[in-house]
């Protein structure tokens, strides 16, 4: 098994996601759903955690609060980016 596979993604206060946790299986995973339900926000969360893009407040949930994007890898390591309301 490739140890670089993503095990899970946790999203807080990013676009339409107030608090979301996704578990992934090894191999190919698909995210499907109706328009406007947060599929693109999941991709934004990955991009923000990995590249700190987009910057600023554009992707904060309307309710506010700390933004968090946490990617957990199969080998147990994780990558987390968070931003409180003031920073």
C-alpha positions in Angstrom: 0.0 0.0 0.0 1.3 3.5 -0.9 1.8 5.4 2.4 1.2 8.7 0.8 -2.5 8.0 0.3 -5.0 10.3 2.1 -6.9 8.7 4.9 -9.2 11.6 5.8 -10.1 15.2 5.5 -11.6 17.4 8.2 -13.0 20.8 7.3 -14.3 23.5 9.6 -15.9 26.8 8.6 -14.9 26.6 4.9 -17.5 27.8 2.5 -20.6 25.6 3.0 -18.9 23.2 5.4 -19.5 24.1 9.1 -17.9 20.9 10.3 -17.3 18.0 7.9 -15.1 14.8 8.2 -14.5 12.6 5.1 -12.8 9.2 5.3 -11.2 7.9 2.1 -10.5 4.4 0.9 -7.2 3.5 -0.8 -7.4 4.0 -4.5 -9.9 6.1 -6.4 -12.6 8.0 -4.5 -15.5 9.9 -6.0 -17.4 12.8 -4.5 -20.8 13.2 -6.1 -23.8 15.3 -5.3 -26.2 18.0 -6.5 -25.0 21.4 -7.4 -24.3 23.9 -4.6 -23.8 21.2 -2.0 -20.0 21.7 -1.3 -18.1 19.5 -3.7 -15.9 22.4 -4.9 -15.4 23.5 -1.2 -13.8 20.1 -0.6 -11.3 20.9 -3.3 -10.7 24.4 -2.0 -10.0 22.9 1.4 -7.3 20.5 0.0 -5.8 23.4 -2.0 -5.8 25.7 1.0 -4.1 23.1 3.3 -1.4 22.3 0.7 -0.7 25.6 -0.9 -2.3 28.3 1.4 -4.4 29.3 -1.5 -6.8 31.1 -1.6 -5.6 33.5 1.0 -7.8 36.0 2.8 -11.4 35.6 4.0 -13.2 34.6 0.8 -13.6 31.0 1.8 -14.7 31.4 5.4 -18.1 30.0 6.3 -20.8 32.6 6.6 -21.2 31.8 10.3 -17.5 32.7 11.0 -15.3 30.9 13.4 -11.9 29.3 13.0 -11.2 27.8 9.6 -9.5 24.4 9.6 -8.4 22.1 6.9 -6.7 18.9 8.1 -5.5 16.1 5.8 -4.5 12.9 7.5 -2.3 10.4 5.7 -2.4 6.6 5.8 1.0 6.4 7.6 -0.4 8.6 10.4 1.1 12.0 9.6 -1.1 15.0 8.9 -1.1 18.4 7.4 -3.2 21.1 9.1 -3.8 24.7 8.2 -6.0 26.8 10.5 -6.9 30.5 10.7 -8.8 32.1 13.5 -11.2 34.9 13.0 -8.7 37.7 13.9 -5.6 36.6 11.9 
